[in-house]
Every structure is written in C-alpha cells, then in structure tokens.
C-alpha cells in the first residue's frame, strides 16, 4: 500500500509540473485516501496489539 501511495504522489507531482492539473488532482486525491486508509490500518493494528489480540511480526 505504501508503494501505491508513493507512485501516486510521484504521478501527481509530475503531472502537476507538466500542466496536467486534472490528472494531478485525481492522483493527489487518491493518494490522500490511501494515506488515510493506511493510517487507520496501522492504528487498528497497534490498538489490537496493545489489547493482546494479535502478534505484530
């Protein structure tokens, strides 16, 4: 998921630099959504680990 986030940020930066504002805004929006989902997943894993329900490898 982190790889997809990095790829979308790079696409947004390159598209914005080349003047494709529509593509840049879509890629940036998707990167924001994936970032929030990733943070929620990490937070959930940490919460469950503190509660002792899962083992983090």
PDB file with SEQRES, HELIX, SHEET and CRYST1 records, atoms N, CA, C and O in Angstrom:
SEQRES   1 A   57  UNK UNK UNK UNK UNK UNK UNK UNK UNK UNK UNK UNK UNK          
SEQRES   2 A   57  UNK UNK UNK UNK UNK UNK UNK UNK UNK UNK UNK UNK UNK          
SEQRES   3 A   57  UNK UNK UNK UNK UNK UNK UNK UNK UNK UNK UNK UNK UNK          
SEQRES   4 A   57  UNK UNK UNK UNK UNK UNK UNK UNK UNK UNK UNK UNK UNK          
SEQRES   5 A   57  UNK UNK UNK UNK UNK                                          
HELIX    1 AA1 UNK A    2  UNK A   18  1                                  17    
HELIX    2 AA2 UNK A   21  UNK A   51  1                                  31    
CRYST1    1.000    1.000    1.000  90.00  90.00  90.00 P 1           1          
ATOM      1  N   UNK A   1       0.832  -1.183   0.000  1.00  0.00           N  
ATOM      2  CA  UNK A   1       0.000   0.000   0.000  1.00  0.00           C  
ATOM      3  C   UNK A   1       0.882   1.255   0.000  1.00  0.00           C  
ATOM      4  O   UNK A   1       0.542   2.266  -0.615  1.00  0.00           O  
ATOM      5  N   UNK A   2       1.999   1.173   0.686  1.00  0.00           N  
ATOM      6  CA  UNK A   2       2.916   2.313   0.716  1.00  0.00           C  
ATOM      7  C   UNK A   2       3.508   2.558  -0.668  1.00  0.00           C  
ATOM      8  O   UNK A   2       3.720   3.705  -1.060  1.00  0.00           O  
ATOM      9  N   UNK A   3       3.775   1.484  -1.406  1.00  0.00           N  
ATOM     10  CA  UNK A   3       4.304   1.639  -2.764  1.00  0.00           C  
ATOM     11  C   UNK A   3       3.300   2.352  -3.661  1.00  0.00           C  
ATOM     12  O   UNK A   3       3.677   3.219  -4.449  1.00  0.00           O  
ATOM     13  N   UNK A   4       2.037   1.996  -3.546  1.00  0.00           N  
ATOM     14  CA  UNK A   4       0.997   2.642  -4.341  1.00  0.00           C  
ATOM     15  C   UNK A   4       0.888   4.115  -3.981  1.00  0.00           C  
ATOM     16  O   UNK A   4       0.706   4.959  -4.858  1.00  0.00           O  
ATOM     17  N   UNK A   5       0.996   4.426  -2.706  1.00  0.00           N  
ATOM     18  CA  UNK A   5       0.950   5.810  -2.255  1.00  0.00           C  
ATOM     19  C   UNK A   5       2.097   6.618  -2.851  1.00  0.00           C  
ATOM     20  O   UNK A   5       1.893   7.732  -3.334  1.00  0.00           O  
ATOM     21  N   UNK A   6       3.296   6.058  -2.818  1.00  0.00           N  
ATOM     22  CA  UNK A   6       4.463   6.760  -3.363  1.00  0.00           C  
ATOM     23  C   UNK A   6       4.329   6.952  -4.867  1.00  0.00           C  
ATOM     24  O   UNK A   6       4.670   8.014  -5.388  1.00  0.00           O  
ATOM     25  N   UNK A   7       3.837   5.937  -5.570  1.00  0.00           N  
ATOM     26  CA  UNK A   7       3.649   6.041  -7.021  1.00  0.00           C  
ATOM     27  C   UNK A   7       2.640   7.136  -7.359  1.00  0.00           C  
ATOM     28  O   UNK A   7       2.864   7.925  -8.276  1.00  0.00           O  
ATOM     29  N   UNK A   8       1.521   7.187  -6.617  1.00  0.00           N  
ATOM     30  CA  UNK A   8       0.508   8.208  -6.890  1.00  0.00           C  
ATOM     31  C   UNK A   8       1.018   9.612  -6.593  1.00  0.00           C  
ATOM     32  O   UNK A   8       0.678  10.556  -7.306  1.00  0.00           O  
ATOM     33  N   UNK A   9       1.827   9.762  -5.552  1.00  0.00           N  
ATOM     34  CA  UNK A   9       2.399  11.080  -5.256  1.00  0.00           C  
ATOM     35  C   UNK A   9       3.350  11.508  -6.362  1.00  0.00           C  
ATOM     36  O   UNK A   9       3.349  12.673  -6.758  1.00  0.00           O  
ATOM     37  N   UNK A  10       4.154  10.594  -6.862  1.00  0.00           N  
ATOM     38  CA  UNK A  10       5.076  10.909  -7.961  1.00  0.00           C  
ATOM     39  C   UNK A  10       4.289  11.279  -9.215  1.00  0.00           C  
ATOM     40  O   UNK A  10       4.639  12.234  -9.907  1.00  0.00           O  
ATOM     41  N   UNK A  11       3.233  10.529  -9.509  1.00  0.00           N  
ATOM     42  CA  UNK A  11       2.402  10.846 -10.679  1.00  0.00           C  
ATOM     43  C   UNK A  11       1.791  12.232 -10.534  1.00  0.00           C  
ATOM     44  O   UNK A  11       1.760  13.005 -11.491  1.00  0.00           O  
ATOM     45  N   UNK A  12       1.303  12.547  -9.333  1.00  0.00           N  
ATOM     46  CA  UNK A  12       0.697  13.859  -9.098  1.00  0.00           C  
ATOM     47  C   UNK A  12       1.717  14.977  -9.277  1.00  0.00           C  
ATOM     48  O   UNK A  12       1.406  16.010  -9.870  1.00  0.00           O  
ATOM     49  N   UNK A  13       2.923  14.779  -8.774  1.00  0.00           N  
ATOM     50  CA  UNK A  13       3.961  15.806  -8.907  1.00  0.00           C  
ATOM     51  C   UNK A  13       4.375  16.010 -10.361  1.00  0.00           C  
ATOM     52  O   UNK A  13       4.512  17.146 -10.817  1.00  0.00           O  
ATOM     53  N   UNK A  14       4.573  14.923 -11.082  1.00  0.00           N  
ATOM     54  CA  UNK A  14       4.987  15.025 -12.484  1.00  0.00           C  
ATOM     55  C   UNK A  14       3.870  15.630 -13.330  1.00  0.00           C  
ATOM     56  O   UNK A  14       4.122  16.496 -14.168  1.00  0.00           O  
ATOM     57  N   UNK A  15       2.643  15.175 -13.112  1.00  0.00           N  
ATOM     58  CA  UNK A  15       1.517  15.710 -13.887  1.00  0.00           C  
ATOM     59  C   UNK A  15       1.291  17.185 -13.580  1.00  0.00           C  
ATOM     60  O   UNK A  15       0.965  17.962 -14.477  1.00  0.00           O  
ATOM     61  N   UNK A  16       1.459  17.573 -12.331  1.00  0.00           N  
ATOM     62  CA  UNK A  16       1.313  18.978 -11.980  1.00  0.00           C  
ATOM     63  C   UNK A  16       2.401  19.839 -12.598  1.00  0.00           C  
ATOM     64  O   UNK A  16       2.138  20.959 -13.038  1.00  0.00           O  
ATOM     65  N   UNK A  17       3.618  19.321 -12.633  1.00  0.00           N  
ATOM     66  CA  UNK A  17       4.727  20.066 -13.231  1.00  0.00           C  
ATOM     67  C   UNK A  17       4.561  20.208 -14.740  1.00  0.00           C  
ATOM     68  O   UNK A  17       5.010  21.193 -15.326  1.00  0.00           O  
ATOM     69  N   UNK A  18       3.919  19.231 -15.368  1.00  0.00           N  
ATOM     70  CA  UNK A  18       3.731  19.279 -16.820  1.00  0.00           C  
ATOM     71  C   UNK A  18       2.459  20.020 -17.214  1.00  0.00           C  
ATOM     72  O   UNK A  18       2.203  20.217 -18.402  1.00  0.00           O  
ATOM     73  N   UNK A  19       1.667  20.430 -16.243  1.00  0.00           N  
ATOM     74  CA  UNK A  19       0.482  21.214 -16.546  1.00  0.00           C  
ATOM     75  C   UNK A  19      -0.813  20.434 -16.638  1.00  0.00           C  
ATOM     76  O   UNK A  19      -1.848  21.000 -16.990  1.00  0.00           O  
ATOM     77  N   UNK A  20      -0.779  19.156 -16.330  1.00  0.00           N  
ATOM     78  CA  UNK A  20      -1.995  18.341 -16.357  1.00  0.00           C  
ATOM     79  C   UNK A  20      -2.658  18.413 -14.986  1.00  0.00           C  
ATOM     80  O   UNK A  20      -2.532  17.493 -14.178  1.00  0.00           O  
ATOM     81  N   UNK A  21      -3.357  19.500 -14.733  1.00  0.00           N  
ATOM     82  CA  UNK A  21      -3.900  19.719 -13.391  1.00  0.00           C  
ATOM     83  C   UNK A  21      -5.003  18.723 -13.032  1.00  0.00           C  
ATOM     84  O   UNK A  21      -5.152  18.370 -11.862  1.00  0.00           O  
ATOM     85  N   UNK A  22      -5.769  18.272 -14.007  1.00  0.00           N  
ATOM     86  CA  UNK A  22      -6.820  17.294 -13.733  1.00  0.00           C  
ATOM     87  C   UNK A  22      -6.252  15.965 -13.272  1.00  0.00           C  
ATOM     88  O   UNK A  22      -6.734  15.375 -12.305  1.00  0.00           O  
ATOM     89  N   UNK A  23      -5.227  15.499 -13.966  1.00  0.00           N  
ATOM     90  CA  UNK A  23      -4.587  14.235 -13.596  1.00  0.00           C  
ATOM     91  C   UNK A  23      -3.911  14.378 -12.236  1.00  0.00           C  
ATOM     92  O   UNK A  23      -3.954  13.463 -11.414  1.00  0.00           O  
ATOM     93  N   UNK A  24      -3.291  15.529 -12.007  1.00  0.00           N  
ATOM     94  CA  UNK A  24      -2.600  15.749 -10.733  1.00  0.00           C  
ATOM     95  C   UNK A  24      -3.586  15.771  -9.569  1.00  0.00           C  
ATOM     96  O   UNK A  24      -3.298  15.234  -8.500  1.00  0.00           O  
ATOM     97  N   UNK A  25      -4.733  16.384  -9.771  1.00  0.00           N  
ATOM     98  CA  UNK A  25      -5.703  16.450  -8.678  1.00  0.00           C  
ATOM     99  C   UNK A  25      -6.300  15.078  -8.378  1.00  0.00           C  
ATOM    100  O   UNK A  25      -6.535  14.745  -7.216  1.00  0.00           O  
ATOM    101  N   UNK A  26      -6.548  14.285  -9.414  1.00  0.00           N  
ATOM    102  CA  UNK A  26      -7.083  12.932  -9.192  1.00  0.00           C  
ATOM    103  C   UNK A  26      -6.050  12.068  -8.481  1.00  0.00           C  
ATOM    104  O   UNK A  26      -6.381  11.377  -7.518  1.00  0.00           O  
ATOM    105  N   UNK A  27      -4.803  12.097  -8.943  1.00  0.00           N  
ATOM    106  CA  UNK A  27      -3.753  11.288  -8.306  1.00  0.00           C  
ATOM    107  C   UNK A  27      -3.514  11.754  -6.877  1.00  0.00           C  
ATOM    108  O   UNK A  27      -3.307  10.928  -5.988  1.00  0.00           O  
ATOM    109  N   UNK A  28      -3.540  13.047  -6.644  1.00  0.00           N  
ATOM    110  CA  UNK A  28      -3.372  13.566  -5.289  1.00  0.00           C  
ATOM    111  C   UNK A  28      -4.513  13.164  -4.379  1.00  0.00           C  
ATOM    112  O   UNK A  28      -4.296  12.822  -3.217  1.00  0.00           O  
ATOM    113  N   UNK A  29      -5.730  13.202  -4.901  1.00  0.00           N  
ATOM    114  CA  UNK A  29      -6.891  12.779  -4.117  1.00  0.00           C  
ATOM    115  C   UNK A  29      -6.831  11.307  -3.751  1.00  0.00           C  
ATOM    116  O   UNK A  29      -7.129  10.929  -2.618  1.00  0.00           O  
ATOM    117  N   UNK A  30      -6.442  10.475  -4.714  1.00  0.00           N  
ATOM    118  CA  UNK A  30      -6.304   9.044  -4.429  1.00  0.00           C  
ATOM    119  C   UNK A  30      -5.196   8.793  -3.421  1.00  0.00           C  
ATOM    120  O   UNK A  30      -5.333   7.930  -2.554  1.00  0.00           O  
ATOM    121  N   UNK A  31      -4.104   9.533  -3.522  1.00  0.00           N  
ATOM    122  CA  UNK A  31      -3.010   9.373  -2.570  1.00  0.00           C  
ATOM    123  C   UNK A  31      -3.462   9.741  -1.157  1.00  0.00           C  
ATOM    124  O   UNK A  31      -3.065   9.092  -0.189  1.00  0.00           O  
ATOM    125  N   UNK A  32      -4.291  10.779  -1.036  1.00  0.00           N  
ATOM    126  CA  UNK A  32      -4.800  11.163   0.279  1.00  0.00           C  
ATOM    127  C   UNK A  32      -5.685  10.074   0.865  1.00  0.00           C  
ATOM    128  O   UNK A  32      -5.584   9.764   2.053  1.00  0.00           O  
ATOM    129  N   UNK A  33      -6.547   9.494   0.047  1.00  0.00           N  
ATOM    130  CA  UNK A  33      -7.447   8.434   0.520  1.00  0.00           C  
ATOM    131  C   UNK A  33      -6.645   7.217   0.966  1.00  0.00           C  
ATOM    132  O   UNK A  33      -6.919   6.645   2.021  1.00  0.00           O  
ATOM    133  N   UNK A  34      -5.659   6.821   0.170  1.00  0.00           N  
ATOM    134  CA  UNK A  34      -4.847   5.654   0.516  1.00  0.00           C  
ATOM    135  C   UNK A  34      -4.036   5.926   1.776  1.00  0.00           C  
ATOM    136  O   UNK A  34      -3.851   5.031   2.602  1.00  0.00           O  
ATOM    137  N   UNK A  35      -3.549   7.158   1.930  1.00  0.00           N  
ATOM    138  CA  UNK A  35      -2.795   7.514   3.131  1.00  0.00           C  
ATOM    139  C   UNK A  35      -3.662   7.395   4.381  1.00  0.00           C  
ATOM    140  O   UNK A  35      -3.211   6.872   5.400  1.00  0.00           O  
ATOM    141  N   UNK A  36      -4.892   7.872   4.310  1.00  0.00           N  
ATOM    142  CA  UNK A  36      -5.798   7.784   5.458  1.00  0.00           C  
ATOM    143  C   UNK A  36      -6.122   6.325   5.769  1.00  0.00           C  
ATOM    144  O   UNK A  36      -6.144   5.932   6.936  1.00  0.00           O  
ATOM    145  N   UNK A  37      -6.374   5.522   4.741  1.00  0.00           N  
ATOM    146  CA  UNK A  37      -6.651   4.104   4.966  1.00  0.00           C  
ATOM    147  C   UNK A  37      -5.459   3.398   5.593  1.00  0.00           C  
ATOM    148  O   UNK A  37      -5.625   2.547   6.467  1.00  0.00           O  
ATOM    149  N   UNK A  38      -4.252   3.751   5.148  1.00  0.00           N  
ATOM    150  CA  UNK A  38      -3.053   3.153   5.702  1.00  0.00           C  
ATOM    151  C   UNK A  38      -2.888   3.541   7.173  1.00  0.00           C  
ATOM    152  O   UNK A  38      -2.544   2.699   8.003  1.00  0.00           O  
ATOM    153  N   UNK A  39      -3.133   4.817   7.496  1.00  0.00           N  
ATOM    154  CA  UNK A  39      -3.033   5.248   8.888  1.00  0.00           C  
ATOM    155  C   UNK A  39      -4.067   4.552   9.769  1.00  0.00           C  
ATOM    156  O   UNK A  39      -3.757   4.162  10.895  1.00  0.00           O  
ATOM    157  N   UNK A  40      -5.288   4.393   9.268  1.00  0.00           N  
ATOM    158  CA  UNK A  40      -6.318   3.682  10.034  1.00  0.00           C  
ATOM    159  C   UNK A  40      -5.933   2.223  10.261  1.00  0.00           C  
ATOM    160  O   UNK A  40      -6.142   1.685  11.348  1.00  0.00           O  
ATOM    161  N   UNK A  41      -5.376   1.589   9.247  1.00  0.00           N  
ATOM    162  CA  UNK A  41      -4.944   0.195   9.390  1.00  0.00           C  
ATOM    163  C   UNK A  41      -3.830   0.040  10.399  1.00  0.00           C  
ATOM    164  O   UNK A  41      -3.844  -0.890  11.205  1.00  0.00           O  
ATOM    165  N   UNK A  42      -2.858   0.946  10.364  1.00  0.00           N  
ATOM    166  CA  UNK A  42      -1.755   0.888  11.328  1.00  0.00           C  
ATOM    167  C   UNK A  42      -2.279   1.143  12.739  1.00  0.00           C  
ATOM    168  O   UNK A  42      -1.884   0.467  13.689  1.00  0.00           O  
ATOM    169  N   UNK A  43      -3.172   2.123  12.866  1.00  0.00           N  
ATOM    170  CA  UNK A  43      -3.743   2.415  14.178  1.00  0.00           C  
ATOM    171  C   UNK A  43      -4.527   1.239  14.733  1.00  0.00           C  
ATOM    172  O   UNK A  43      -4.441   0.933  15.922  1.00  0.00           O  
ATOM    173  N   UNK A  44      -5.293   0.579  13.872  1.00  0.00           N  
ATOM    174  CA  UNK A  44      -6.062  -0.588  14.308  1.00  0.00           C  
ATOM    175  C   UNK A  44      -5.144  -1.722  14.733  1.00  0.00           C  
ATOM    176  O   UNK A  44      -5.393  -2.385  15.740  1.00  0.00           O  
ATOM    177  N   UNK A  45      -4.075  -1.948  13.961  1.00  0.00           N  
ATOM    178  CA  UNK A  45      -3.124  -2.998  14.330  1.00  0.00           C  
ATOM    179  C   UNK A  45      -2.461  -2.702  15.669  1.00  0.00           C  
ATOM    180  O   UNK A  45      -2.294  -3.600  16.494  1.00  0.00           O  
ATOM    181  N   UNK A  46      -2.079  -1.435  15.890  1.00  0.00           N  
ATOM    182  CA  UNK A  46      -1.452  -1.080  17.164  1.00  0.00           C  
ATOM    183  C   UNK A  46      -2.434  -1.222  18.322  1.00  0.00           C  
ATOM    184  O   UNK A  46      -2.065  -1.692  19.398  1.00  0.00           O  
ATOM    185  N   UNK A  47      -3.668  -0.824  18.106  1.00  0.00           N  
ATOM    186  CA  UNK A  47      -4.683  -0.962  19.147  1.00  0.00           C  
ATOM    187  C   UNK A  47      -4.905  -2.426  19.505  1.00  0.00           C  
ATOM    188  O   UNK A  47      -4.970  -2.778  20.683  1.00  0.00           O  
ATOM    189  N   UNK A  48      -5.020  -3.269  18.502  1.00  0.00           N  
ATOM    190  CA  UNK A  48      -5.211  -4.697  18.766  1.00  0.00           C  
ATOM    191  C   UNK A  48      -3.980  -5.321  19.409  1.00  0.00           C  
ATOM    192  O   UNK A  48      -4.101  -6.226  20.234  1.00  0.00           O  
ATOM    193  N   UNK A  49      -2.797  -4.842  19.036  1.00  0.00           N  
ATOM    194  CA  UNK A  49      -1.576  -5.365  19.649  1.00  0.00           C  
ATOM    195  C   UNK A  49      -1.504  -4.984  21.120  1.00  0.00           C  
ATOM    196  O   UNK A  49      -1.075  -5.787  21.950  1.00  0.00           O  
ATOM    197  N   UNK A  50      -1.918  -3.769  21.448  1.00  0.00           N  
ATOM    198  CA  UNK A  50      -1.929  -3.344  22.851  1.00  0.00           C  
ATOM    199  C   UNK A  50      -2.927  -4.171  23.643  1.00  0.00           C  
ATOM    200  O   UNK A  50      -2.680  -4.507  24.801  1.00  0.00           O  
ATOM    201  N   UNK A  51      -4.039  -4.497  23.030  1.00  0.00           N  
ATOM    202  CA  UNK A  51      -5.051  -5.306  23.704  1.00  0.00           C  
ATOM    203  C   UNK A  51      -4.643  -6.777  23.772  1.00  0.00           C  
ATOM    204  O   UNK A  51      -5.274  -7.560  24.482  1.00  0.00           O  
ATOM    205  N   UNK A  52      -3.612  -7.153  23.055  1.00  0.00           N  
ATOM    206  CA  UNK A  52      -3.115  -8.527  23.097  1.00  0.00           C  
ATOM    207  C   UNK A  52      -3.840  -9.472  22.178  1.00  0.00           C  
ATOM    208  O   UNK A  52      -3.775 -10.685  22.376  1.00  0.00           O  
ATOM    209  N   UNK A  53      -4.530  -8.959  21.177  1.00  0.00           N  
ATOM    210  CA  UNK A  53      -5.309  -9.837  20.314  1.00  0.00           C  
ATOM    211  C   UNK A  53      -4.534 -10.343  19.102  1.00  0.00           C  
ATOM    212  O   UNK A  53      -4.861 -11.397  18.556  1.00  0.00           O  
ATOM    213  N   UNK A  54      -3.508  -9.603  18.675  1.00  0.00           N  
ATOM    214  CA  UNK A  54      -2.709 -10.065  17.545  1.00  0.00           C  
ATOM    215  C   UNK A  54      -1.233  -9.923  17.891  1.00  0.00           C  
ATOM    216  O   UNK A  54      -0.858  -9.222  18.830  1.00  0.00           O  
ATOM    217  N   UNK A  55      -0.428 -10.591  17.126  1.00  0.00           N  
ATOM    218  CA  UNK A  55       1.026 -10.503  17.288  1.00  0.00           C  
ATOM    219  C   UNK A  55       1.573  -9.771  16.077  1.00  0.00           C  
ATOM    220  O   UNK A  55       1.323 -10.174  14.941  1.00  0.00           O  
ATOM    221  N   UNK A  56       2.322  -8.694  16.310  1.00  0.00           N  
ATOM    222  CA  UNK A  56       2.962  -7.975  15.212  1.00  0.00           C  
ATOM    223  C   UNK A  56       4.294  -8.653  14.908  1.00  0.00           C  
ATOM    224  O   UNK A  56       5.130  -8.833  15.793  1.00  0.00           O  
ATOM    225  N   UNK A  57       4.475  -9.020  13.661  1.00  0.00           N  
ATOM    226  CA  UNK A  57       5.699  -9.720  13.273  1.00  0.00           C  
ATOM    227  C   UNK A  57       6.810  -8.752  13.015  1.00  0.00           C  
ATOM    228  O   UNK A  57       7.920  -9.162  12.676  1.00  0.00           O  
TER     229      UNK A  57                                                      
END                                                                             
